[in-house]
Amino acid sequence: MDCTHKCPAIRLVMFPKDTNPWGSIFGGVILSNIDIAASVATRAITQHRTVTVCMKEVVFKQPVKVGDILTFWTDVVKVGRTSVTIRVKVEAERHGETIPVTEGEVVFVSVDDQDRPIPLDSPIGTQGEAI
C-alpha cells in the first residue's frame, strides 16, 4: 500500500476499558493510537526503525464515546534527512455520522540499532552518526 499521501492507517472500536470516570475515552488512549498510526505511515518512507520525537499541538475537538469507530488518517507532511513528519486526523463514526475528533503532527527520527540518528534513505545495516 502506498501511504505517502493520505492513508487510513488504523481503525478501531472504543471499549469501556478506555474510559475516564465521566464515560468519555481517555485522551491518552487516543494519543497512543495517533502515535501508532503515524508510525505505520513512516514505513512508506523508510525501512529503518523510527522513534517518536514529538507530537505537535493535538487539540481535542469532540469527545470520543464507547462504541465509536475511530479512523486515523495519515499524510506525510515533511521528509527531512533523518526525520519525517506525519499529520494524523482522527474521525469517529457514531450512529452513521462522521465526527472530526482531533488532529496533530508527529515527528519521527530514523535510528540505527544504537538509537543514533541515521538518514532515512541509508542502506539497511548502516551505522548512525554522532550526535
C-alpha positions in Angstrom: 0.0 0.0 0.0 1.4 3.5 -0.9 0.8 5.7 2.1 2.9 8.7 1.0 -0.3 10.6 0.7 -3.5 10.4 2.9 -4.0 6.9 4.1 -6.3 5.3 6.7 -3.5 3.9 8.9 -5.7 2.2 11.5 -9.4 1.8 12.5 -10.6 0.6 15.9 -13.6 0.4 18.2 -13.6 2.2 21.6 -14.4 0.0 24.6 -15.4 0.7 28.2 -11.9 -0.2 29.4 -10.6 3.1 27.8 -13.0 5.4 29.6 -12.4 8.1 32.3 -14.8 8.4 35.3 -17.2 10.5 33.2 -17.6 7.9 30.4 -15.5 9.5 27.7 -12.4 7.9 26.2 -9.2 9.0 27.8 -7.2 11.4 25.7 -4.1 9.4 26.3 -5.6 6.4 24.6 -6.3 8.5 21.5 -2.7 10.0 21.7 -1.3 6.5 21.8 -3.2 5.4 18.7 -2.2 8.7 16.9 1.4 7.6 17.6 0.8 4.1 16.3 -1.0 5.4 13.1 1.8 7.8 12.4 4.4 5.1 12.9 2.6 2.9 10.3 2.8 5.8 7.8 6.6 6.0 8.3 7.0 2.6 6.8 6.3 4.0 3.4 9.2 6.4 3.8 12.0 4.2 5.4 12.8 0.7 6.3 14.7 1.8 9.3 13.4 1.8 12.8 11.9 5.1 13.7 11.3 6.7 17.1 8.8 9.4 18.1 10.5 12.8 18.8 7.4 14.9 19.4 3.7 15.4 18.9 2.7 18.9 17.8 -0.4 20.6 19.1 -3.1 17.9 19.4 -6.4 19.6 20.1 -9.4 17.5 21.0 -12.5 19.0 19.2 -15.1 16.4 20.3 -15.3 13.7 23.0 -15.0 10.1 21.9 -17.6 7.7 23.3 -17.7 3.9 23.9 -18.7 2.2 20.7 -17.3 4.9 18.4 -15.3 3.5 15.5 -12.2 5.7 15.1 -10.4 6.1 11.8 -6.8 7.5 11.9 -5.9 9.2 8.6 -2.3 10.0 7.8 -0.5 12.3 5.5 3.3 12.7 5.1 3.9 16.4 5.7 7.7 16.7 5.5 10.6 14.4 4.8 14.0 15.5 6.1 17.3 13.8 6.0 16.8 11.8 9.2 13.2 12.7 10.2 9.7 12.5 8.9 6.6 14.5 10.0 3.2 12.8 9.7 -0.1 14.6 10.1 -2.8 12.4 11.7 -6.5 13.2 11.6 -8.9 11.3 13.7 -12.6 10.8 12.9 -15.3 9.0 15.0 -18.0 7.1 13.3 -21.1 7.2 15.5 -24.6 6.2 14.5 -23.8 6.7 10.8 -22.3 10.1 11.4 -18.7 11.1 10.9 -17.3 13.4 13.6 -13.9 15.1 13.4 -12.3 14.3 16.8 -8.7 15.6 16.7 -5.6 16.1 14.6 -1.9 16.7 15.1 1.5 16.1 13.7 4.0 13.5 14.9 7.8 13.8 14.2 9.9 10.6 13.9 13.6 10.2 13.6 15.1 7.2 11.8 17.7 5.4 14.1 20.2 2.6 14.0 20.5 -0.3 16.5 22.2 2.1 19.0 19.5 4.7 18.8 21.6 7.2 16.8 20.0 9.2 14.0 20.5 7.8 10.6 19.5 9.1 7.1 16.1 7.8 6.1 17.4 6.5 2.8 20.6 4.9 4.0 21.2 1.2 3.3 19.9 -1.2 6.0 22.7 -2.0 8.5 24.3 1.4 8.2 25.6 2.8 11.4 24.2 6.2 12.7 26.1 9.4 13.0 27.5 11.0 16.1 25.0 13.5 17.7 
